[in-house]
Structure formats: structure tokens, C-alpha cells
Amino acid sequence: MNHTWMIFARLINGWGTGILNAIVPVWATETAEHKSRGQFVAIEFTLNIFGVVVAYWLEYACSFYKGGNGSFVWRFPIAFQIVPLLFLFAIVWLFPESPRWLVKVGREEEGRYILGRLRGETGEDLGRAEAEFQDIRNIAELERKTASRTSY
């Protein structure tokens, strides 16, 4: 077994998982309606746990290959993670930016547009989207006035 490759793969996987677990719940809550935010976060964590279960069973199944000897036993489970990551990498560019982040960095019209696309652009939906946009704008202004500095 090549220890350098194993450590390198585990580090990249760990960093990726940490980033994913930090960013996805925040993004989901910022783009979801207030009625479904908890549901989105619960689904994300359930899928995360499902992924861990699949990894454990895959490791267990691979341990029977050639009596548990050989590089396939540890290489395949690590390489198997690439498939969903490539899929995620391909579609992440289609996800909308966070309206809160857009307002925070001064791109208010983009934030308003994305909120309209997420909540609806006609009738009552448009009114709710505009009200939420004004809330986000007011909070961002309050944060600018009261916060000394943000790291993002």
C-alpha cells in the first residue's frame, strides 16, 4: 500500500466533507422558504448519513475480495467517492447564489432576481419575495452598521 497516496486521498476527502457539511446547510437555509428550511437541512444530513452507511458496507464488501489482500480493498472505496463528486461538480454551477450573500456584497438586483425565481414572480409570490428581500436588505444594513468586520 502506498501510504502517501492513502493519506493524501483521506485528507482531500476529509476537507471536502468538512466544507460540504459547513456550506450546504447554510446555503439550503438561505435559499429555502422559512416553512421548509428545517426539512431541507434534515434531508441533507440524512443523505450524508446514508453516504457513510454506503461507505461502510462498501468497505465491508471489498474486504472479501481476494481475502482482503491487495490494493483494490482500499483503493476502490476511495475512488468510488469520485462518482458522486463529479456529478455534484457538474451541477453545482447551476445552483443559484445565496440572495443574502448577494445583498451583503452589494449585488442587490441579482439577489432580488434570485429570490423572485425561488419564491415566484407573480401575484402573492412576488409580494412575499419582495418582503423577504427587504428583510434581507434591512438585516444586511444593520450588520454593516453594527459589525466591526466580517471574514467573508
Phi, psi and chi 1 to 4 in degrees:
 res  aa     phi    psi   chi1   chi2   chi3   chi4
   1 MET       -  137.6  171.6  168.2   38.9      -
   2 ASN   -89.1  104.8 -173.3  -27.2      -      -
   3 HIS   -64.4  -34.9  -62.7  -62.3      -      -
   4 THR   -62.4  -46.8  -54.6      -      -      -
   5 TRP   -65.6  -38.9  -83.5  104.7      -      -
   6 MET   -63.3  -46.8  180.0   66.0  170.1      -
   7 ILE   -64.9  -43.3  -68.5  169.0      -      -
   8 PHE   -59.9  -46.8 -176.8   67.7      -      -
   9 ALA   -63.5  -41.7      -      -      -      -
  10 ARG   -67.1  -38.3  -67.2  -63.9  -62.8  153.5
  11 LEU   -64.2  -46.6  -77.7  173.4      -      -
  12 ILE   -62.7  -44.1  -70.0  174.9      -      -
  13 ASN   -61.9  -42.9 -177.8   31.0      -      -
  14 GLY   -64.6  -44.3      -      -      -      -
  15 TRP   -63.1  -44.7  -74.4  -31.1      -      -
  16 GLY   -61.2  -43.4      -      -      -      -
  17 THR   -64.9  -41.6  -58.6      -      -      -
  18 GLY   -62.7  -44.5      -      -      -      -
  19 ILE   -63.9  -44.2  -69.7  168.2      -      -
  20 LEU   -60.8  -44.0 -164.8   61.6      -      -
  21 ASN   -70.5  -21.5  -73.1  -23.4      -      -
  22 ALA   -88.0  -36.7      -      -      -      -
  23 ILE   -88.8  -44.8  -67.8  173.4      -      -
  24 VAL   -59.8  -47.3  170.2      -      -      -
  25 PRO   -61.7  -38.3  -20.6   30.6      -      -
  26 VAL   -66.8  -47.3  173.9      -      -      -
  27 TRP   -61.6  -42.4  178.2   82.0      -      -
  28 ALA   -62.2  -41.5      -      -      -      -
  29 THR   -72.3  -28.8   57.6      -      -      -
  30 GLU   -79.0  -22.7  -72.1 -174.0   -6.3      -
  31 THR  -102.3  -17.5   55.7      -      -      -
  32 ALA   -84.9  155.4      -      -      -      -
  33 GLU   -68.9  155.1  -75.0 -165.5   65.1      -
  34 HIS   -60.9  -25.8   69.9  -82.1      -      -
  35 LYS   -73.7  -23.1  -66.8 -178.9  -98.4 -177.4
  36 SER  -117.8    9.9   58.2      -      -      -
  37 ARG   -63.3  -45.2  -73.4 -178.8 -177.5  149.7
  38 GLY   -61.7  -38.9      -      -      -      -
  39 GLN   -63.7  -43.2 -178.0 -179.4   14.0      -
  40 PHE   -61.9  -44.4  -83.6  112.3      -      -
  41 VAL   -66.5  -40.7  173.0      -      -      -
  42 ALA   -62.5  -41.2      -      -      -      -
  43 ILE   -64.2  -42.5  -70.7  170.2      -      -
  44 GLU   -60.9  -46.1 -170.1  -90.3  -29.5      -
  45 PHE   -69.6  -33.6  -79.7  115.9      -      -
  46 THR   -64.2  -43.5  -59.1      -      -      -
  47 LEU   -65.7  -34.8  -68.9  173.2      -      -
  48 ASN   -62.7  -46.7 -163.9   -5.3      -      -
  49 ILE   -64.7  -39.6  -68.3  166.9      -      -
  50 PHE   -58.7  -41.0  176.7   72.9      -      -
  51 GLY   -62.1  -39.1      -      -      -      -
  52 VAL   -65.3  -42.5  170.5      -      -      -
  53 VAL   -61.7  -44.5  169.6      -      -      -
  54 VAL   -60.0  -42.8  167.9      -      -      -
  55 ALA   -61.8  -42.8      -      -      -      -
  56 TYR   -64.1  -44.4  -72.8  156.2      -      -
  57 TRP   -67.6  -34.5  -80.3  105.6      -      -
  58 LEU   -66.1  -43.5 -171.8   62.9      -      -
  59 GLU   -59.2  -44.7  -73.4  -83.1  -17.1      -
  60 TYR   -62.4  -45.6  177.7   69.6      -      -
  61 ALA   -64.1  -40.3      -      -      -      -
  62 CYS   -67.0  -24.8  -73.8      -      -      -
  63 SER   -65.9  -17.2   71.6      -      -      -
  64 PHE   -88.5  -13.6  -68.1  103.3      -      -
  65 TYR   -70.3  122.3 -177.3   75.9      -      -
  66 LYS    50.6   38.2  -67.8 -173.0  178.0  179.1
  67 GLY    69.1   20.7      -      -      -      -
  68 GLY    81.1    8.0      -      -      -      -
  69 ASN  -104.1  148.1  -62.9  -40.7      -      -
  70 GLY   109.6  163.5      -      -      -      -
  71 SER   -75.4  -20.5   64.1      -      -      -
  72 PHE   -58.9  -35.6  178.1   82.7      -      -
  73 VAL   -57.9  -36.2  172.9      -      -      -
  74 TRP  -106.1  -25.1   64.8  -91.4      -      -
  75 ARG   -74.6  -42.0  -74.9 -175.3 -174.1 -158.1
  76 PHE   -61.7  -46.7  179.9   73.8      -      -
  77 PRO   -60.1  -35.4  -26.4   35.6      -      -
  78 ILE   -71.6  -43.4  -69.9  174.1      -      -
  79 ALA   -67.5  -31.6      -      -      -      -
  80 PHE   -60.1  -28.7 -174.7   77.1      -      -
  81 GLN   -68.4  -19.0  -61.1  171.2   54.4      -
  82 ILE   -67.2  -33.6  -66.5  171.5      -      -
  83 VAL   -58.9  -56.3  175.6      -      -      -
  84 PRO   -66.5  -29.6   11.8  -18.2      -      -
  85 LEU   -66.7  -40.0  -72.1  175.7      -      -
  86 LEU   -64.8  -39.5  -70.2  174.8      -      -
  87 PHE   -61.9  -47.0  174.3   71.3      -      -
  88 LEU   -62.1  -43.0 -179.8   62.0      -      -
  89 PHE   -61.2  -34.6 -175.4   72.8      -      -
  90 ALA   -71.6  -36.6      -      -      -      -
  91 ILE   -97.5  -14.0   66.2  168.7      -      -
  92 VAL   -61.7  -26.4   74.2      -      -      -
  93 TRP   -69.7  -15.8  -52.0  106.6      -      -
  94 LEU   -90.6  -11.1  -55.5  173.7      -      -
  95 PHE   -71.5  144.2  -65.7  176.8      -      -
  96 PRO   -75.6  152.2   26.4  -32.9      -      -
  97 GLU   -66.8  159.8  -67.1  -77.9   -3.5      -
  98 SER   -72.1  125.2  161.7      -      -      -
  99 PRO   -59.7  -35.2  -22.9   31.7      -      -
 100 ARG   -64.0  -43.8  -67.4 -178.8 -165.7  -78.8
 101 TRP   -64.7  -42.6  179.3   80.1      -      -
 102 LEU   -59.9  -43.1  -71.5  169.4      -      -
 103 VAL   -65.4  -40.6  169.2      -      -      -
 104 LYS   -60.8  -34.8 -102.1 -171.2  152.6  169.1
 105 VAL   -95.3   10.6  -63.4      -      -      -
 106 GLY    88.3   12.1      -      -      -      -
 107 ARG  -102.9   62.0  -65.2  163.7   53.6 -175.5
 108 GLU   -65.3  -40.2  -69.0 -173.8    5.6      -
 109 GLU   -65.1  -37.3  -73.6  -51.2  -49.7      -
 110 GLU   -64.8  -41.3  -74.7  179.5   74.6      -
 111 GLY   -61.4  -42.4      -      -      -      -
 112 ARG   -64.2  -42.5  177.8 -179.5  -87.4  131.4
 113 TYR   -62.6  -46.3  172.3   75.2      -      -
 114 ILE   -65.9  -40.6  -71.9  175.7      -      -
 115 LEU   -61.0  -40.8  -94.8  176.3      -      -
 116 GLY   -61.8  -41.4      -      -      -      -
 117 ARG   -67.8  -35.7  -63.0  -77.9  -61.3  171.0
 118 LEU   -76.6  -37.5  -69.8  170.7      -      -
 119 ARG   -99.0  -26.1  -54.6  -66.9 -176.2 -101.3
 120 GLY   126.5  147.6      -      -      -      -
 121 GLU  -115.0   11.8  -61.8  175.8  -54.1      -
 122 THR  -137.0  153.1   58.2      -      -      -
 123 GLY    56.6 -134.3      -      -      -      -
 124 GLU   -61.7  -36.4 -100.2 -176.9   53.8      -
 125 ASP   -60.8  -40.3  -66.8  -23.9      -      -
 126 LEU   -64.0  -40.4  179.2   61.7      -      -
 127 GLY   -63.4  -42.5      -      -      -      -
 128 ARG   -66.6  -39.8  -78.3 -162.8  -63.7  -93.8
 129 ALA   -63.7  -41.2      -      -      -      -
 130 GLU   -67.2  -40.4 -175.9   59.8   29.4      -
 131 ALA   -62.8  -41.6      -      -      -      -
 132 GLU   -65.7  -39.3 -173.9  174.7  -11.7      -
 133 PHE   -61.0  -43.7  174.1   76.7      -      -
 134 GLN   -63.9  -38.5  -67.7  -56.3  -35.0      -
 135 ASP   -60.9  -46.6  -73.6  -15.6      -      -
 136 ILE   -61.6  -42.9  -69.0  170.0      -      -
 137 ARG   -63.2  -44.1 -153.5  163.9  123.5 -160.9
 138 ASN   -63.5  -40.7  -67.2  -22.3      -      -
 139 ILE   -66.9  -41.7  -70.1  168.5      -      -
 140 ALA   -62.2  -40.2      -      -      -      -
 141 GLU   -65.4  -42.8 -174.7   61.1   34.4      -
 142 LEU   -61.5  -41.8  179.0   65.7      -      -
 143 GLU   -64.5  -38.7  -73.1  174.9   -6.8      -
 144 ARG   -62.0  -38.9  -86.4 -170.7 -146.4  105.3
 145 LYS   -74.9  -36.6  -70.8  177.8 -177.5  174.8
 146 THR   -99.3  -26.9   59.6      -      -      -
 147 ALA   -84.4  138.4      -      -      -      -
 148 SER   -77.9  -37.7   59.5      -      -      -
 149 ARG  -167.5  143.5 -174.2  177.9  147.0 -108.2
 150 THR  -116.5  152.6   58.9      -      -      -
 151 SER   -90.7   -3.9   61.6      -      -      -
 152 TYR  -125.3      -   53.8   92.7      -      -
